[in-house]
């Protein structure tokens, strides 16, 4: 009903391990962000600017500008505070965040710094969504950032191009991530419903993630793509 409620974690306890889940959105249609007086999403406001190189523009008219993006520092401070607070009552904090650029394998400038800030604040796992395509992952300190899982369920989109996605299966110990595996998903373009990928899809996912995450140790294990932690 307001921003305080939107920023509260959901706590799940299983097997003696408490996990706090936080949901954020950097993709904010007008009126979607919660405020003290208005219901909505837990917001991460991002400003966009365009950087032009005058010399290059003279030499090559029409050259596209560099797109710069910057997270609102007040939102960054608030969400890091929320993560630290959740960490005091849970063994792990998992953040789901709607961010990035639709149908692009490239990350926006703000994403990696923000993802790392959330890990530094105490998040064990940052799970990104919105781009409709799979993006890479990154181990950072004691956590992992999954920049985009791609599509899972997507109805009524005859022009949909993001037909591949992935699930992640994570095993949590009391103090650390024990394992993380990516499972390929295929989305039926007509029904919009998901199904598990086969051996060919696992191989495709492995090659794709190796290209998108060249610094990470990834391997196929017959079920999915495993990240060596």
VEXDREN-2710 file (C-alpha; in Angstrom, 1 decimal):
% VEXDREN-2710
k/r/px/py/pz
1/UNK/0.0/0.0/0.0
2/UNK/3.0/2.3/0.3
3/UNK/6.8/2.3/-0.1
4/UNK/7.4/0.9/3.3
5/UNK/5.3/-2.1/2.6
6/UNK/6.7/-2.5/-0.9
7/UNK/10.3/-2.7/0.5
8/UNK/9.5/-5.3/3.2
9/UNK/11.0/-8.7/2.6
10/UNK/9.1/-12.0/2.5
11/UNK/10.7/-14.5/4.9
12/UNK/10.7/-18.2/4.0
13/UNK/12.1/-20.8/6.4
14/UNK/13.0/-24.4/5.3
15/UNK/15.2/-26.9/7.0
16/UNK/16.3/-24.4/9.6
17/UNK/17.5/-21.9/6.9
18/UNK/15.7/-18.5/6.8
19/UNK/15.7/-16.7/3.4
20/UNK/14.5/-13.2/2.8
21/UNK/13.1/-12.2/-0.6
22/UNK/13.1/-8.6/-1.8
23/UNK/11.4/-7.4/-5.0
24/UNK/12.6/-4.3/-6.9
25/UNK/11.9/-2.6/-10.2
26/UNK/14.0/-0.2/-12.2
27/UNK/11.5/-0.3/-15.1
28/UNK/8.9/2.1/-13.9
29/UNK/5.9/3.2/-16.0
30/UNK/4.3/6.4/-14.7
31/UNK/2.6/5.9/-11.4
32/UNK/4.1/2.4/-10.8
33/UNK/6.6/3.4/-8.1
34/UNK/5.3/3.3/-4.5
35/UNK/5.6/6.4/-2.4
36/UNK/4.6/7.3/1.2
37/UNK/1.2/8.2/-0.1
38/UNK/0.7/5.8/-3.1
39/UNK/0.7/2.0/-3.5
40/UNK/3.1/0.5/-6.1
41/UNK/6.4/-1.2/-6.6
42/UNK/9.7/-0.9/-4.6
43/UNK/11.4/1.6/-7.0
44/UNK/14.9/2.0/-8.3
45/UNK/14.9/5.2/-10.3
46/UNK/17.5/5.4/-13.0
47/UNK/18.4/8.5/-14.9
48/UNK/19.5/8.4/-18.6
49/UNK/21.8/10.8/-20.4
50/UNK/23.6/10.9/-23.8
51/UNK/27.2/11.6/-24.2
52/UNK/28.4/13.0/-27.6
53/UNK/32.0/13.2/-28.8
54/UNK/32.1/16.4/-30.9
55/UNK/35.2/15.4/-32.9
56/UNK/33.7/12.0/-33.8
57/UNK/30.4/13.6/-34.7
58/UNK/32.2/15.9/-37.1
59/UNK/34.2/13.1/-38.7
60/UNK/31.2/10.7/-38.8
61/UNK/27.8/12.5/-38.8
62/UNK/25.0/10.4/-37.4
63/UNK/27.3/8.4/-35.1
64/UNK/25.1/7.3/-32.1
65/UNK/25.8/8.9/-28.7
66/UNK/27.0/6.9/-25.7
67/UNK/24.1/6.1/-23.4
68/UNK/24.9/6.7/-19.7
69/UNK/22.7/5.5/-16.9
70/UNK/22.9/6.3/-13.2
71/UNK/20.9/4.9/-10.2
72/UNK/19.3/7.5/-8.0
73/UNK/21.6/7.6/-4.9
74/UNK/18.7/7.9/-2.5
75/UNK/17.1/4.7/-3.9
76/UNK/20.5/2.9/-3.8
77/UNK/21.0/3.9/-0.2
78/UNK/17.5/2.8/0.7
79/UNK/17.6/-0.6/-1.0
80/UNK/21.1/-1.4/0.5
81/UNK/19.7/-0.5/3.9
82/UNK/16.8/-2.8/3.3
83/UNK/19.1/-5.6/2.3
84/UNK/21.3/-5.1/5.4
85/UNK/18.2/-5.0/7.6
86/UNK/16.9/-8.2/6.0
87/UNK/20.3/-9.9/6.5
88/UNK/20.0/-9.4/10.3
89/UNK/16.9/-11.6/10.4
90/UNK/17.7/-14.1/7.7
91/UNK/20.6/-16.4/6.7
92/UNK/20.3/-15.4/3.1
93/UNK/18.8/-12.5/1.1
94/UNK/17.7/-13.0/-2.5
95/UNK/16.8/-9.9/-4.5
96/UNK/14.6/-10.1/-7.6
97/UNK/14.9/-7.0/-9.8
98/UNK/13.1/-6.0/-13.0
99/UNK/15.8/-4.1/-14.9
100/UNK/17.8/-3.8/-18.1
101/UNK/16.9/-3.3/-21.8
102/UNK/14.3/-5.5/-23.6
103/UNK/15.6/-7.9/-26.2
104/UNK/19.2/-6.9/-25.7
105/UNK/22.0/-9.2/-24.6
106/UNK/24.0/-6.1/-23.5
107/UNK/23.6/-4.7/-20.0
108/UNK/22.8/-1.1/-19.3
109/UNK/25.6/0.8/-17.7
110/UNK/24.0/1.0/-14.2
111/UNK/23.3/-2.8/-13.8
112/UNK/26.7/-4.2/-12.8
113/UNK/27.5/-1.5/-10.3
114/UNK/24.0/-1.8/-8.8
115/UNK/24.2/-5.6/-8.7
116/UNK/27.6/-5.5/-6.9
117/UNK/26.3/-2.9/-4.4
118/UNK/23.5/-5.3/-3.5
119/UNK/25.9/-8.1/-3.0
120/UNK/28.1/-5.9/-0.9
121/UNK/25.1/-5.0/1.2
122/UNK/24.5/-8.7/2.0
123/UNK/22.5/-10.2/-0.9
124/UNK/23.4/-13.8/-1.6
125/UNK/21.7/-13.8/-5.0
126/UNK/20.5/-11.1/-7.4
127/UNK/18.0/-12.4/-10.0
128/UNK/17.3/-10.2/-12.9
129/UNK/14.4/-10.2/-15.3
130/UNK/12.7/-8.0/-17.9
131/UNK/15.0/-8.2/-21.0
132/UNK/13.1/-11.3/-22.4
133/UNK/16.4/-12.8/-23.4
134/UNK/19.1/-14.6/-21.4
135/UNK/22.0/-12.6/-20.2
136/UNK/25.2/-13.6/-18.4
137/UNK/26.0/-14.2/-14.7
138/UNK/28.7/-13.0/-12.4
139/UNK/30.2/-14.4/-9.2
140/UNK/31.0/-11.4/-6.9
141/UNK/32.3/-11.8/-3.3
142/UNK/30.0/-14.3/-1.6
143/UNK/27.1/-13.9/-4.1
144/UNK/26.0/-14.4/-7.6
145/UNK/24.3/-11.9/-10.0
146/UNK/22.0/-13.4/-12.7
147/UNK/21.5/-10.5/-15.0
148/UNK/18.4/-11.9/-16.9
149/UNK/16.7/-15.3/-16.8
150/UNK/14.9/-14.6/-20.1
151/UNK/11.3/-15.6/-20.6
152/UNK/9.4/-18.2/-18.7
153/UNK/5.7/-17.6/-19.4
154/UNK/4.6/-15.1/-22.0
155/UNK/1.1/-15.1/-23.4
156/UNK/-0.4/-13.2/-26.3
157/UNK/2.8/-12.2/-28.1
158/UNK/2.8/-13.4/-31.7
159/UNK/5.8/-11.3/-32.3
160/UNK/7.8/-12.6/-29.3
161/UNK/11.5/-13.0/-30.0
162/UNK/12.7/-14.0/-26.6
163/UNK/11.5/-17.6/-26.8
164/UNK/14.4/-19.0/-24.7
165/UNK/14.8/-18.7/-20.9
166/UNK/16.2/-20.5/-18.0
167/UNK/15.4/-21.4/-14.4
168/UNK/17.9/-21.5/-11.7
169/UNK/18.1/-24.2/-9.0
170/UNK/20.1/-23.0/-6.0
171/UNK/21.2/-25.0/-3.0
172/UNK/21.7/-22.9/0.1
173/UNK/23.7/-23.9/3.1
174/UNK/23.5/-22.1/6.4
175/UNK/26.2/-19.6/5.5
176/UNK/26.9/-19.9/1.7
177/UNK/25.7/-20.9/-1.7
178/UNK/26.4/-24.6/-2.1
179/UNK/25.5/-25.0/-5.7
180/UNK/23.8/-23.1/-8.6
181/UNK/22.5/-24.7/-11.7
182/UNK/20.8/-23.2/-14.8
183/UNK/18.0/-25.2/-16.5
184/UNK/17.1/-24.3/-20.1
185/UNK/13.5/-23.3/-20.8
186/UNK/11.7/-23.2/-24.2
187/UNK/8.6/-21.1/-24.5
188/UNK/6.0/-22.1/-27.0
189/UNK/5.4/-19.1/-29.2
190/UNK/1.7/-19.8/-29.7
191/UNK/0.6/-20.9/-26.2
192/UNK/3.3/-18.8/-24.4
193/UNK/3.9/-21.7/-22.0
194/UNK/7.3/-23.2/-20.9
195/UNK/8.8/-26.6/-21.2
196/UNK/12.1/-28.0/-20.1
197/UNK/14.9/-27.9/-22.7
198/UNK/16.4/-31.2/-24.0
199/UNK/20.1/-32.1/-24.3
200/UNK/20.5/-29.8/-27.3
201/UNK/19.0/-26.9/-25.4
202/UNK/21.4/-27.6/-22.5
203/UNK/24.4/-27.5/-24.9
204/UNK/23.1/-24.3/-26.4
205/UNK/22.7/-22.7/-23.0
206/UNK/26.2/-23.7/-22.0
207/UNK/27.7/-22.2/-25.1
208/UNK/25.6/-19.0/-24.7
209/UNK/26.5/-18.6/-21.1
210/UNK/30.2/-19.1/-21.7
211/UNK/30.1/-16.3/-24.3
212/UNK/28.1/-14.0/-22.0
213/UNK/30.1/-14.9/-18.8
214/UNK/33.7/-15.7/-20.1
215/UNK/35.3/-15.4/-16.6
216/UNK/33.0/-18.0/-15.0
217/UNK/33.6/-21.8/-14.7
218/UNK/30.6/-23.4/-16.3
219/UNK/29.9/-27.0/-17.2
220/UNK/27.0/-29.2/-18.3
221/UNK/26.1/-32.0/-15.9
222/UNK/23.3/-33.8/-17.7
223/UNK/20.6/-31.8/-16.0
224/UNK/21.6/-28.2/-16.7
225/UNK/24.5/-25.9/-16.6
226/UNK/26.4/-25.8/-13.3
227/UNK/28.4/-22.8/-12.0
228/UNK/31.5/-23.8/-10.1
229/UNK/31.4/-21.8/-6.8
END
